[in-house]
């Protein structure tokens, strides 16, 4: 095997009992990282709890000669997130990387979505990214202020549902778009402390995606959507090699590795103070503007998407 990218680095991976998170944890351990395997063990809708998936991941890491411990805290719980960071430091002496991967689904069209379905998804994805990142960032800030060298990483998980939009997922998409913006802003704030912040937008077949429309049908399609394809970029971002990469969103699957570019200001016009004169101005702006992308990030027209004309 080639040189280990993460030798001696201490990593937390949330939602690491199954799917994408498990692949992250296994590859990080394969590359020499010591891993805190966090997983509440809930169902895909966020209900229930079972630490056995996290325990299995830890057992597999230990069997390969690595070091890992189980953490069963809820990522969206303020004190639980702090305990997670503290556990890493107490178990392994420090913390270098937080991979925020845990998530749930409560898909519903907007007209039928309940307050509970909205709140649960926003809480787990958005607060569940914020809380571990906040406690880790404070830990690294204190180290930097004490004169210690910090070369740390936060790696978040967004989605094409948030970057480009997907009907039936206003809650999930809003949370994932928020995570992308969170990533960009946190990168700007934490650079001074030696911390990079990036995100991945994975395309993989997991418990959360297997029932969605457009799921792969052939064996080749399934192979392209295997969760293992997500782990290499996360492992590299967790390494010291990535110290000059921050504030980026990587779209990754078995078909491609790409950078997803953030909102850019498009065509503009002088301000208009008479609303009766707006129509022609907006028509010109729409004709010149790029279309909103589809789920692959390509420009397209369609139901609910902008056209070129009014």
Secondary structure, 3 states (H helix, E strand, C coil): CCCCCCCCCEEEECCCCCHHHHHHHHHHHHCCCEEEEECCCCCCCCCCCCCHHHHHHHHHHHHCCCEEEEECCCCCCHHHHHHHHHHHHHHHCCCCEEECCCCCCCCECCCCCCHHHHHHHHHHHHHHHHHHHHHHHHHHHHHHHCCCCCCEEEEEEECHHHHCCCCCEHHHHHHHHHHHHHHHHHHHHHHHHCEEEEEEEECCCCCCCCCCCCCCCCHHHHHHCCCHHHHHHHHHHHCHHHCCCCCCEEEECCCCEEEECCCCCCCCCCCCCCHHHHHHHHHHHHHHCCCCECCCCCECCCCCCCCCCC
